[in-house]
Amino acid sequence: MKETNIKYLFVGSYTGYEPGQLGWVGSKQPGEGILSFAFDSSDGSIAPTGKIIKQDSPTWLEIHPNRRFLVATHELSSHTGIPAGVGFLTSYKILPGGELEKICTQPTFGRGNTCVTFDQTGRFLLVTRYWEGGISVLRFDPDTGMIGAVTARPDYTGTGPVPIRQAMSHPHGIHADPRTNLVYVMDLGTDTVHQHVLDLNTGLLTPQGDVKLSPGSGPRGINFHPSLRVAYVNCELDGTAVVCDIDNEKGLLPVQIVRCYPEDFVARGNPENLGKADFWGAEGCLSADGLHYYYICRVHQSIAIFSVGLDDGKLTFSSRCALASNSNARNLSIDPSGKYLLVASQDANCVECFRIDLRTGSLELAHTQYAPCAADIAFSPLQT
């Protein structure tokens, strides 16, 4: 393998549970923490480095823009005896050889840290508190990797029409606008995208209006087009993606809703439907060139593939790719070369690597690597 083709691949997982204890995890093989792999972008192969970083349920991994540090959530819940108001983030220094050196662990003051991302400056961390119905902002030192104190901690109220999933606010995803100080919070429990302006000096948040989506849609995450002022909100509970224009002052302006599951597919009642709603969509992502959009259809165990309009960013269904049996994949990522899409197939206990047809966006399975209860994937350049 050519060294120039090699990257680190870190895989987070659910840990510390007994089979059946977490209602949204069907895997009977708990994870071990953060696993380290060498990824070869010349052929899509994945090789274990043998490095295992023990940590409680690191289900979201985020690498700092300077590529020197990785921050992991601890996705905790009452299901494993964790009390309300308790949550943590841990930061690591990325070392040569696929190793992570722990820097610090800091409290978030809330459970269910399902997502953590950096603001556009890399000096603040944005994290969800799913079970308490809120988010937290923490300072981050890009020179040392130290996580600082919480600077803002807003909570939300409201419900939605799906009782089992929307009895209260449940922020699932949080991301900063790549060009402004706007912060978007995808609230699965209230069918709302909460918008805030982040003060880059104090770390405080100012509300900037909510965007209401379709009742029962369950917004989960968001992706930003690399060149157009367009964003894509992936909705979990109705199996759709919402295309939004972005106004620098007003934020998101929904312009299109696309269905991601097959027209005749029924998820409710399916034994693999641990989300127990009409649909159970997971994360979405864009190809590196912004020409294709991918959405995980859990229970159907597939990825819906869309072409992206060159001028308006709107989506047109293109094709579909099968995932592993019982996959219930949680997250997906494009590798740094832009040639492969990697999927954390949680209940199938593996990472699936698909080769992307750069013209059509279609996917072809290139490699499968065992990774128990895989929940998220993050890439970092190989250091020598």
C-alpha positions in Angstrom: 0.0 0.0 0.0 1.2 3.5 -0.8 1.6 5.6 2.3 0.1 8.6 0.5 -3.2 6.7 0.2 -3.4 5.8 3.9 -5.6 7.6 6.4 -6.7 6.8 9.9 -10.2 5.7 10.4 -11.7 5.9 13.9 -14.9 4.1 14.7 -17.1 4.9 17.7 -19.6 2.5 19.2 -22.2 1.9 21.9 -20.6 0.3 25.0 -21.6 -0.9 28.4 -25.0 -2.3 27.8 -26.7 -5.7 28.0 -28.5 -7.0 24.9 -32.0 -5.5 24.9 -31.1 -2.9 27.4 -31.0 0.0 24.9 -34.3 0.0 22.9 -32.7 1.5 19.8 -29.7 -0.9 19.6 -30.4 -4.3 18.1 -26.8 -5.5 18.2 -26.1 -8.3 20.7 -22.4 -7.4 20.6 -21.6 -4.2 22.6 -18.8 -2.1 21.3 -15.4 -1.6 22.9 -14.9 2.1 22.7 -13.1 3.8 19.8 -11.4 1.5 17.4 -8.6 2.6 15.1 -8.1 1.4 11.5 -5.8 2.1 8.6 -7.9 3.0 5.5 -6.4 2.7 2.0 -8.1 5.0 -0.5 -6.5 3.2 -3.4 -8.8 0.2 -3.0 -11.1 0.9 0.0 -9.6 -1.7 2.3 -9.7 -1.3 6.0 -7.1 -2.8 8.4 -7.2 -2.8 12.2 -4.3 -1.1 13.9 -4.9 -3.0 17.1 -5.5 0.2 19.0 -8.6 0.4 21.1 -9.5 3.5 23.1 -11.8 2.5 26.0 -14.6 5.0 26.5 -18.3 4.9 27.4 -20.5 5.0 24.3 -18.5 7.3 22.0 -21.3 7.4 19.4 -20.3 10.6 17.7 -16.7 11.5 16.8 -15.7 14.9 15.5 -12.2 15.9 14.3 -11.1 19.5 14.8 -10.5 21.5 11.6 -6.8 21.6 12.3 -6.8 17.8 12.2 -4.9 17.5 15.4 -7.6 16.6 17.9 -10.7 14.3 18.1 -13.7 14.9 20.4 -16.0 12.1 21.3 -19.5 12.2 22.9 -20.5 9.9 25.7 -24.1 9.0 24.7 -25.5 8.1 28.1 -29.1 7.5 29.2 -31.4 6.4 32.1 -31.5 3.0 30.4 -28.1 2.3 31.9 -28.6 4.0 35.2 -27.3 7.5 34.4 -29.2 10.3 36.2 -30.5 13.4 34.5 -28.1 16.3 34.1 -25.1 14.0 33.7 -23.1 14.0 30.4 -19.6 14.3 29.1 -17.3 15.1 26.2 -13.7 13.7 25.9 -11.0 15.2 23.7 -8.0 13.3 22.3 -4.8 14.2 20.6 -4.3 12.2 17.4 -0.9 10.5 17.4 1.1 8.7 14.7 0.3 5.0 14.4 -3.5 5.4 14.8 -3.4 6.2 18.5 -5.4 8.6 20.5 -4.0 10.3 23.6 -6.6 11.5 26.1 -6.5 15.1 26.9 -9.5 15.8 29.1 -13.1 14.9 29.9 -15.6 17.7 30.6 -19.2 17.7 31.7 -22.0 18.8 29.4 -24.7 18.8 32.1 -27.0 16.5 30.2 -27.4 12.9 28.9 -27.8 11.8 25.3 -25.0 13.7 23.8 -25.9 12.3 20.3 -23.9 14.9 18.4 -21.0 17.3 18.9 -19.6 19.7 16.3 -17.3 22.7 16.1 -18.3 26.2 15.3 -16.7 27.8 12.2 -13.8 29.2 14.2 -13.0 25.9 15.9 -13.1 27.6 19.3 -16.4 26.3 20.5 -18.0 22.9 20.8 -21.8 22.5 20.2 -23.4 19.4 21.7 -26.9 18.0 22.1 -28.5 16.9 25.3 -31.2 14.6 23.8 -32.8 13.3 27.0 -33.1 16.7 28.7 -34.3 18.6 25.6 -31.5 21.0 25.3 -28.0 21.8 24.0 -24.7 23.0 25.4 -21.9 25.2 24.1 -18.4 24.7 25.5 -15.1 26.5 24.9 -12.3 24.6 23.0 -8.6 25.5 22.9 -7.4 24.7 19.3 -3.8 24.8 20.5 -4.0 22.3 23.4 -7.2 20.4 22.7 -8.6 21.3 26.2 -12.3 21.5 26.5 -13.4 24.5 28.6 -16.5 25.4 30.6 -20.1 25.5 29.3 -20.9 29.0 28.1 -24.6 28.4 27.1 -27.2 25.8 27.9 -30.6 26.5 26.5 -33.5 24.1 26.9 -36.5 23.7 24.6 -40.2 22.8 25.1 -42.9 21.2 22.9 -44.1 17.9 21.6 -45.0 16.2 18.3 -47.6 13.8 17.0 -45.6 10.6 17.4 -46.1 9.8 21.2 -43.3 7.2 21.6 -40.7 9.6 20.2 -42.1 13.1 20.5 -43.4 13.4 24.1 -40.9 16.2 24.6 -38.1 18.1 22.9 -35.2 15.8 21.8 -32.4 17.7 20.0 -30.6 15.0 18.0 -28.2 17.1 15.8 -26.4 20.4 16.0 -24.3 22.2 13.4 -22.9 25.6 12.8 -23.4 27.4 9.5 -20.2 27.2 7.5 -20.4 30.9 6.5 -22.1 32.7 9.3 -22.5 32.6 13.1 -25.8 30.8 12.9 -26.2 27.5 14.8 -28.9 25.0 13.8 -30.4 22.5 16.2 -32.5 19.7 14.8 -35.2 18.9 17.4 -36.6 15.4 16.6 -39.2 15.7 19.4 -40.9 18.9 18.2 -40.4 18.8 14.4 -38.4 22.1 14.7 -35.0 23.4 13.7 -34.0 25.9 16.4 -31.8 28.7 15.1 -29.3 30.7 17.2 -26.6 33.3 16.7 -23.3 32.3 18.5 -21.4 35.2 20.0 -17.8 34.3 19.1 -16.4 36.2 22.1 -18.6 35.0 24.9 -20.0 31.7 23.6 -23.5 32.9 24.4 -26.5 32.1 22.1 -29.2 34.4 20.9 -32.4 32.9 19.5 -32.9 33.6 15.7 -36.3 32.1 15.1 -37.5 28.5 14.7 -38.2 26.7 11.5 -41.2 24.3 11.8 -41.1 21.2 9.6 -43.9 18.8 8.8 -45.7 17.3 11.8 -44.1 13.9 12.7 -41.1 14.5 10.5 -38.5 14.2 13.3 -35.5 16.3 12.1 -32.3 14.6 13.0 -29.3 16.2 11.2 -28.1 18.6 8.5 -25.6 18.8 5.7 -24.4 21.9 3.8 -23.7 22.0 0.1 -20.0 22.8 -0.6 -20.7 25.7 -3.0 -24.4 26.5 -3.0 -26.2 28.2 -0.1 -28.3 25.1 0.4 -28.7 22.7 3.3 -30.3 19.3 3.6 -32.1 18.3 6.8 -32.5 14.5 7.2 -35.7 13.6 9.0 -35.9 10.4 10.9 -39.6 9.8 11.7 -41.2 10.3 8.2 -38.2 9.1 6.1 -37.7 12.3 4.2 -35.0 14.9 3.4 -35.8 18.6 3.4 -33.9 20.9 1.0 -33.5 24.4 2.4 -32.2 27.6 0.9 -30.0 29.5 3.4 -30.5 33.2 4.1 -27.6 34.7 6.0 -30.0 36.5 8.4 -33.1 34.4 8.5 -31.4 31.0 8.3 -33.2 28.0 6.7 -36.0 28.4 4.1 -37.4 25.0 3.2 -38.0 24.6 -0.6 -38.4 20.8 -1.2 -39.3 17.6 0.6 -38.3 14.2 -0.9 -39.3 10.8 0.3 -36.3 8.5 0.8 -37.9 5.1 1.4 -39.6 3.0 -1.4 -43.2 4.0 -2.0 -44.6 0.6 -0.9 -42.4 0.0 2.1 -44.0 -0.1 5.6 -41.6 0.1 8.5 -44.2 0.0 11.4 -44.5 -3.5 12.8 -41.2 -4.7 11.3 -39.2 -6.5 14.0 -36.1 -4.6 12.9 -37.9 -1.2 13.5 -36.4 -0.3 16.8 -37.4 3.3 16.2 -41.0 2.2 16.3 -42.3 5.0 14.1 -43.6 4.9 10.5 -40.0 5.2 9.4 -36.6 5.2 11.0 -34.2 7.2 8.9 -30.7 7.9 10.1 -28.0 10.3 8.8 -27.4 11.8 5.4 -24.4 13.1 3.6 -23.3 14.8 0.4 -20.6 13.6 -2.0 -17.4 15.7 -1.9 -18.3 17.5 -5.1 -21.9 18.1 -3.9 -23.4 16.3 -6.9 -25.0 13.5 -4.9 -26.9 13.1 -1.6 -27.1 9.9 0.4 -29.7 9.0 3.1 -29.7 5.9 5.4 -33.1 4.0 5.3 -33.0 1.9 8.4 -35.3 -1.2 8.6 -35.3 -1.2 4.8 -31.5 -1.6 5.2 -30.6 0.6 2.2 -29.1 3.9 1.1 -31.3 6.2 -1.0 -29.1 8.1 -3.6 -30.2 11.4 -5.1 -28.7 13.6 -7.7 -28.3 17.3 -6.7 -29.4 20.1 -9.0 -26.4 22.1 -10.2 -28.1 25.5 -9.8 -30.7 25.1 -7.1 -29.5 22.1 -5.1 -32.8 20.3 -5.3 -32.9 16.5 -5.2 -33.9 13.9 -7.8 -34.0 10.2 -6.8 -31.3 8.3 -8.7 -30.8 4.8 -7.3 -30.7 2.7 -4.2 -27.9 0.6 -2.6 -28.5 -2.4 -0.3 -26.8 -2.5 3.1 -25.9 -5.5 5.2 -28.8 -7.6 6.5 -29.9 -6.2 9.9 -27.6 -3.2 9.3 -29.7 -0.5 11.0 -26.8 1.8 10.1 -26.4 4.9 12.2 -23.9 7.1 10.4 -22.1 7.5 7.1 -19.1 9.5 5.9 -17.2 10.3 2.7 -13.5 9.5 2.8 -11.0 12.4 2.3 -10.3 11.2 -1.3 -14.0 11.6 -2.1 -14.0 8.1 -3.8 -15.6 6.1 -1.0 -18.7 6.2 1.3 -18.3 4.4 4.6 -21.2 3.3 6.7 -21.4 2.5 10.4 -23.7 -0.5 10.3 -24.5 -0.7 14.0 -26.6 -3.8 14.3 -24.6 -5.7 11.7 -21.4 -5.0 13.8 -19.4 -3.7 10.8 -18.2 -0.8 8.7 -19.2 -1.1 5.1 -17.1 0.7 2.5 -18.7 1.5 -0.9 -16.9 2.7 -4.0 -18.6 5.8 -5.4 -19.3 6.1 -9.2 -18.3 9.7 -9.5 -20.5 10.2 -12.5 -23.8 8.6 -11.3 -23.2 8.6 -7.6 -24.1 4.9 -7.4 -22.4 2.7 -4.8 -20.5 -0.7 -5.1 -19.4 -2.6 -2.0 -15.6 -2.6 -1.8 -14.9 -3.9 1.7 -16.5 -4.9 5.0 -14.7 -4.7 8.3 -15.9 -6.1 11.7 -16.5 -3.3 14.2 -18.9 -4.2 17.1 -21.9 -2.0 17.4 -20.3 0.6 15.1 -22.0 4.0 15.6 -19.9 6.7 13.9 -16.8 7.1 11.6 -14.2 9.8 11.5 -11.1 10.3 9.3 -7.8 11.9 10.0 -4.6 12.1 7.8 -1.8 9.7 8.5 1.0 11.4 10.5 4.6 10.4 10.2 
